[in-house]
Amino acid sequence: MSTLDDDWPGSPAYVVLRMDGGTVQRVAEHGDLDAVRPWASVSKLAVAMAFGVEMDWDLHSYTEMVGPQGANYANLLSHSSGLGLEESDPVVPIGTKRIYSNYGVELAVSALVGENPAAEWLNDRVFLPLGMTTTTLVDRPAAGVSGSTNDLATFALAWMRSDLVAPATRDRLIHPYLPDLAGIVPGFGRFTPCPWGMGPEVRGDKEHWMGDWPPRSFGHFGQSGSLLLVNADEAIAVVATSTEPFGPWAVSLWPRWTSAARALALAP
């Protein structure tokens, strides 16, 4: 792993995690783990986890219709609503292709919180219960969370162990919704199919930033150069934040970097 540190521009921070029985092990860590940095679109995983809490509390169902064209929460969170990236972008029929949509995610949040602040909702549902004391929503819910790399590691562990929601709820969130849809992963191109859960991207057969992680691996990356990647079956995870925004360097580096992180996490 240390041979890859020099290839990541700026000042990255990362943590590689694994579970050994009931013990959490930090297999590797690097950088300023307490510095608060923007997570960008990794924020969508916080929205997804908060929605999982709503499901566990029987406040909302993923089949509840709340969006345009009859879109339900699952459509909005899995980018299958037909809505464009932003509100003014073109719309296609629901469930016909996976169009990455910040607007869709934020429609879901608006329906969930009503007149209440989204920042308070995420804080109450996710950040405070998990002890993520440096993490807050400072901008739009689809991409506006900032927090430390240590908090991001805590969050990855919550996905791995299903700390905050019932295991069945976690599994529903990470299960591909409309799994056969084709779509584009921003920065990495078009995939057919392009599986996505209700918030988390699922690797499937894609050859991209998730490297050689197994098909059921899930996570997200952000334009800030952040990433979170989990495989619950192997009980491993890696998180990273960066001072260098996402760009061609990440498209080149991340597939082998995440592969190396997995190898390190699984090593005896």
N, C-alpha and C positions, 0 to 999 in steps of 0.2 A: 504493500500500500504506500509505503514511503516514497517509492520511485515515482508514483503518480502525483505526489504533492507539488512537484515542480512544474507539472504540466497545467495545473489549474491556475489561471491568472488571478491577480489580486491577492486577497487574503481569505482563503476559504476556511471554514470551520466544519468539522464533521464528527459524527459518532457512529460507530458500527456496533450493533447490539446482537446478542443472542440469548436465548433462554436455555439453561441447562438444568433440566428438572424444574424445580420452582425457583431457581436462582437466576437473576438477571446479570449478565456479564457484559461489560463494556470492552469489547475485543480490541477496539482502537478508538482513539480520539485525537483531534488536532485542532489547533487554532483557538481563538477567543470564544469559548463556548457560552459566555455570559453576555456578550455584546448583543444588543437588540437590533435586529435586522428585518427588513421587509420580507415576507414570505410570498408575496404576489399570489399566483394562482394556487399555491398550496393551501391558501385560505379556503378554497372550496371543500377541502377535507374537514375543516372545522364546521362549515355549514352542514356537511353530510352527517357528521357525528351528532350535531345538535338536533338534526332532523331525526336521527335514530332515537334520541332521548324522547322526542315528541311521540314517536311510534310506541316506544316502551310504555309511556304514560297514557296510551290510548287517547291522545289528543288529536292525532292526525294519522291518516293512512296514505301509503304511497300511491294508492289508486284513486285518491280524491282529486277530482277535476278542479283545477284552479287557474289554468292559463288559457291563452288564445287557442282556437281550433280544438277545444276540448282536451288540452294537454293536462295530464295529471302531474303530481309531484315527481314521480319517477321519470317522466319525459323531460321535465325541466332540469332535473339534477343530472340526467344521463346524456344530455345534449341531443335528445331525440324528439324535441318538441317542434322542429322545423323552423324555430326562430333563429335569426342571425346573431352574429357576435354581439352587436349592439342594437339598440331599439330601432334605429333607422335602416338597418341592413335588410336585404331581401329575405323573404320568408318562403319556405317550401312546404308541401303537405306534411302533416305530422307523421312521424314514424317511417319516413322514406329514406332519410340519410342522417348521419350523425354530424351535425353542424355545431362546432364548438361555440357556446353561447354564454357569455357573461350575463347578458340580458335575461336569459332564461333562469339562471341561478338566482338572480336578484328579484325576479318576479316571485319565485318560490319563497324567498326570505320575506318579501313584503307581505305575502299571504299569511305567513306563519306569525309574524310579529305584530301586524296591524299598525297601530299608532305608537307602539313601543319602540325604543331605539334598538337597532340590530346589535349594537355593541353590548348592550346589557344582556340581550338574549344569549349571545355567544359566551359572555362571561358567566352567566348563571348556569347555562346548560353544559358548558365544556371546560372553560379555563379555570374557574374557581374549584369545581369538584376534582379536577386533576392536579391541582396545586401549581398551575402554570402562571406563576406570579408576575412574570415579565411580559406576558402576552396580552395584547389588546387589539381590537378592531379600530383602526385609525382612518379608514377610508371605506370604499364600497365593499360590501360583503364578499363579492366574488374574487377580490384580489387585494384587500386592504388590511390584512392582519400583519402585525409585526410582533416579533418575540425573539427570545434567545435560542441558540442551537440546543442548549440543555432542555428548554421547554419543548422544542421540536422532538427531541429524543423521548421525552415523557409522553408526548402525543403519539409517536410511532408505537411505543410500547402499549399504549391503550388500545390501538388498533390490533396489535399482535395478540394481546391477551384478552381482548374484549373487556377492558376494565370498566367502561362507563355504560355500555349497553349490553343487553342480553346477547349471548353468542349467536342465537338465531337471527337477531336483528343485525348484528355485524355481518353475518354471512349473507343476509339479504342485500345489504348495502354494497358488498363487494362482488356480488354475483352479476354477471353481464345482463343488462336489460336490453331487450331486443338485440340479441347477440350477433345476428347476421348482418346488421347494418354496416355499410361502408362509411368511411369518414376520414377526416384529416386530423392528425395530431400536429398542432402548431409547431413549426420548426423541423418536423421530421417527415412530413409528407402524407400521402394517401395510403390507407390500408383497407383491404377487403378480406375479411370483415375487420371492423375497428371496435372491439368490445370495450364497454364502459359500464361501470356500476353506477349507483346513485351517488355520484361525487367522485369516487376513486376511479382512475383509469385502470383497466385490467390488461395485463400483457397479452394474453392469448398467444398468437403466433407472430406478433409483430417483431420485427428486427429494428430496434431503436434504442432509446436511452436506457431501457431496463436490461440491456446486455443479455447475459445467458440465464437470467432468472426464470424459474419455471412459469408455465402459462397462467397459473392461478395467482401469481404475484400481482400486487396492486400498489398504487400510490399516485403521486402527482409531482410535477415540477412547476416552477414559476419563472417569470421573466426577470426576476431579481437574481437568478442563478441558484435558487433554492431547490431542494428536492427531498422527498420522503418516499421510501420504497420498502415494502413489507412482504414477506412470505410467511403466512401464519402456519402453514404445514411444516416448514423447516424451522419455524420459530426464530427467524432472523429479521433484521431490519437495518437500514442505513438512512441517515439524515444528513443534510448538508445545507449550509447557507454560504453566501458569497458577497464580496464587495464588487464583483464584476458581473454586470447584467448578462443574461442569456444571449448567446450569439453563436457564430460558427464554431468557436472553440468548444462549446458544450456539445454540439452535434457530433463533433469528432471525438471528444474525450469521454463523455458520459457512458457510452456503451461498454468500453473496456474498463472504465473506472468502477462502475457498478458491478461488473463481472468480477473484478479483483476484490471488491468489498465482500461479495458473496463468498468467494473462495476463502477469504480471511475469516469470515464469520463461521464457516463450516469446518475449518481446519481443527484437527485434534488439539 
